[in-house]
Amino acid sequence: MSASAKTGVRLFLVTGDPGSGKTTVVSRVVLELKTKGYTVGGVLTREVRSHGERQGFILVDLGTEASAPLATAEGKLGPKVGKYHVDLNTLATLGVRALRHAEASSDVIACDEIGPMELFSPEFRKAVTECILNSSKPCLCVVHKRLADPLIDEIKAYGRSKLFEVSFDNRDEVRELVSEEMLDLLEGRTAEVPKSGAASN
């Protein structure tokens, strides 16, 4: 049994510098959990590239694979983060719906990312509080490394959280560690309360 399972860690937080591989780590952990038979819902952010240049981001509902624009360099509406304009409607609709459905129906809730773009949306902020902080389910979240925000501070200070910092050199190691610790937690829960469709050893 991992240290996280023994100490009751519920929030697995991934952070790191831009381009360090945070989304890659989360995506691979999600795939490993699904391969073991666990359901994972929530949201994942994916880059949109054209001719090798990043043009923006889309937000993907892990439960349905539905997606919608999150931010674009060509847009003119919505708050601006760097060179990107954020689509608040995507966060308030697809983002909130995905988190709420995951909290109601999934074994694990994933949220990539809790950062400056996402926190512009009051509806999304509320869903993060209700579906991640106030949930009893295991959660896997990417949190911005340096953003000063009360919600991020509260998430990092949560007593049953563990923070993993990703770098280009350690991302494979972090992915393996997070997968192992989350599976230990889930398998412990499965042993206590058998769930149909969940893997057990």
N, C-alpha and C positions, 0 to 999 in steps of 0.2 A: 504494500500500500504506500502511495506517495505521501510526502509531507503535507501537501495541500489537502488530500482526502482526510488525513488525520486531524488537521486543524480546522476543517470545515470551510475551506475557501470556496466561494461561490462565484465571485466575479474574477474572471481571468482577463487582465488588462494588458494590451500590447501597445507599446509606444516606440518612438524612434524618430530619427531625422527623415525628411522627405527623401524618397527613393531608397530607403533602407530595406524595404521588402515587407512592410507591415501587412498590406492587403494580401500579398502572396502567402504569408504565414497563416493568416486567418482562412483564406480560401482552401489551403491544403488541410488545415485542421478540420474544417467543415466537411471536406470530402472524406477524410478518415473516419469521422464520427458517423457520417451517413453510411459508409461501407460496413460499419459495425452494426448497423440497423437502427441507429438513433435518428429521430427527426430533428432537423435544425431549421429554424425560421428566423426572420429578421431581415436586415438589409446589408448589402455589400456595394461598395463604390468601385466602379471600373473606369479606367481612363478611356477617352476617345482620342485616337491619334489619326493624323493625316499626313502622309509623306514624312513620317518620322517625328512630326511635331505634335505635342499634346494640345488638343483643341478644347478639351473640357472633360466632363465626367458625366456618367449616367448612374442612377441609383437602381439597384436590382433587388426585387423581392425574392428572397431565397425560397420562400414557400411555393411561389407560383411561377418564378422566372420572369414575371412581368418587369418591365423597366421603363424609365422615363428620364429625360434630361435633368441633371442636378445642377450643372453649371456649364457655361459656354463662354469662350473668349469673344464670340461674335455677337452675343446678345447685348441688349441695351436696357432691359428691364431687370429689376431685382437688385438687392444689395451687392456691392462689389467686394470681392476678396482677391487681392492681387489683380490679375488681369481678367478674372472671371466674374460674370454676373450670375448670381444664384437664383434658381427657380424655386421660390418659396412654395408654390403650389404642389410641386412634386413631393416636397418634404411633408406638407400638411395632409396630403392624400395618400400616395403610395407608401411613403415612409412610415407614417403613423399607422396605417392599416396593417403593414407588414409586422411591425412590432407588436401590435395588439393581438394579431392572429397568432404570432409565435408564443406570446405569453399565455394564451388560452389553450393552444393545441400542440406545441412542440416540446420536445425533451430539452432542447437547448435554444437559447436566444442569442443571436449574433448581431452585432451592430458595428459596422465599418462606414463611417467614422463618427466619433463624437468630437467635433472640431469646429472651427470658426464658421464654415459654410452652414453646417447643420444647425448650429445654435442660434442662427438668425431667426429660425422659425419657432415661435412660442408654442405651437402645437406639437412640434417634434420634441422640444425640451420637456414638455409635460409628459409625452409618451415615454421618453427615456426615464424620467423619474418614476412613473407608475409601472412600467413594464420591465425595467432593469433594476433600479435601486430598490423598489418596493416588492419585487417578485421574490419567490422562493426558489426559482429555477436557476440552474447553472447558466452563466452568461459569458460570452466571449466578445470583448469590445476592443476596438482601436480607439485610443484616446490621444488627443494632441499633446505633444511633448511639452510645449512652452506656453500655451495659451492660458492666460489668467482669467478664469471664469469660475463663479461659485459652484456650478453644477459639476464641472470637471474636478474641482477641489474636493467636493463631497464624495464623488465616486472614488477618487484615489485614497481618500481617508476612510472609506468604508471598512469596517473591521474584518470582513470576510473577503477581502480582495487581495490579489497578488499581481504585482506589476512586472512585466517582462519587457526589457528594452532590447529592441532589434537593431542589429547593424548588418552591413553587407557580409561581414565575416562570420557572424554567429546565427544567421537566420535559419539555417537548417537545424542547428542544435536547439534553438528556441522552439521551432515547430515540433520537433520530436518531444521536447519536454512538456509543452502545453498539451499535446495530444495524449501523452501518457498520463498526465495528472487529471485531465478532464475525463478520460476513460476510467481511471480509478474511481473518481467521484461518481460517475454514472453507473458503473458496475456495482458499487456499494449501494446506491439507491435502488437499483434493480433487484438486488438480493433482499432488500428490506421490503420493497413493494413490487412484486412481479408486474412487468408491463408487457403487453402483447407487442410483438414486432421489435423489441429491444434485445440486443445481444447480451448473452451472459456467458461467463467462463466457469 
